[in-house]
Amino acid sequence: MAKPESEKAPPKKKGEPKPKLTDAERHKRFVDMAREVEADESTEAFDKAFEKAVTPHPHTEG
């Protein structure tokens, strides 16, 4: 059943485009997010996470 005209949401208007981030702002956001998710730069941490995410597939001959 369709909603009456009075209950329909008004059409969306295109607003001003968001201002582009500077490289410094983009870097700060990146660093803040990395801290928030407790990112680690070590290759050991990457290898451990990679092993959890990827399951080895047996090689098939063919």
C-alpha positions, 0 to 999 in steps of 0.5 A: 500500500502506497503512503499518502502524499503528506507522509512521503519524504521530501525530495533530497536536494544536492547540497554543497560538495564536501571540501577536499581534505588536505594531505595533512588532514588526510594523514591525521585521519589515517593515523588516528584510525590506525591508532583506534584499530590498534594497527601494528607495523611489524611484519610478524603481526601482518603474517599472523593476521594473514594466516588467520584470514587465508586458508591454504588450498592444496595444490592440485595436479592437472 
